[in-house]
Amino acid sequence: MSIEVHQISKTYGSQLAVDQVSFRVHSGEIVGFIGPNGAGKSTTMKIITGTLQPDRGTVLIKDMQIKAHLKEIRNLIGYLPEHNPLYLEMYIREYLNYVAGLYRLTGSRAGKRIDEIIEMTGLGPEAHKMIGDLSKGYRQRVGLAQALVHDPEVLILDEPTSGLDPNQIVEIRNMISRISREKTVLLSTHILQEVEAICDRVLIIDRGRIVADERADLLRDKGTQLTQTIHIEVDRAMDPEIWKQLPHIEHVRILENNQFLLETHESRDIRADIFNFAVNQNLIILSFSLRKKSLEEVFREITKG
């Protein structure tokens, strides 16, 4: 089941939060949706789920326009908002049974599905507890469970690992990977390692506009084209400023053990120039490579203004 977003815009007062955004998430795909704070991620996700109406543009889920088929589409979507809205005074099973009832899932069917979801999300050891007594990691599991209880075909997850410790992040990430194998997933996060680990594609939004739409590995390659970074290790200590005698070397970063990162915006491959320069300086090169940028570095380049 696909998500199609066509030219949506949303204004809050005088602030244009989302500006003519268009993209598509294909059936069975996990797409990471990233951007700086205030870039328009949450607004876009609220529009996709039908909880917020755009000023202009359309959204289609399973080829149906949200405006015309809102009730039907909401049954197809599981949504975990950024701020997980749970009833802390309810017990886990009680809360999931309440959510199931909202989707007209009742009786033995609801009980069976809740048992499946509790096992799927790893809530079993805590299933007897009140939500207010759970750790933040388990509350996030409850949030995922409520998004999954009606077995939706589309998952919209807004910052599902926000505020969790590293172990909890890995657990939630692995859980999302497992449960999303047969679903279409749009995932917003600030943890770019998470995008690289589980997402098929990356969307970057900045100041309300989509500025990149690419596979993560291809996006890193694109970043390498924007700025080349060459890693070089030589046999002895040297003044790093010497490297700037080379044309086009703009920045030099000093690493340990006589290693340097040389940065240039030159579009052509300048490794031969660097090699010849090192030889002329009577330097012995111990290692020499073109370093690919991390997704985090590419993200900073694309959104730095």
Protein Blocks (a to p, Z undefined) as FASTA:
>chain_A
ZZddehiacdehjacfbghiacdddehiacdddddehilpmmmmmmmnopaccfbdcdde
ehiafklmmmmmmmmpccddfblcddfkbcfklmmmmmmmmnopghjllmmmmmmmmmmn
opmmmmmpcfklpcfklmmmmmmmmmmmnopabdcdehklgoiafklmmmmmmmmmmmmm
mcccddddfblklmmmmpcbdcddeehiafbdcdfklmmmmmmmmpccdddddfbdcdfk
lmmmpghiabdcddehhiacdddfbfbdcklmmmmmmmmnopacfbdcdddddfklmmmm
mmnZZ
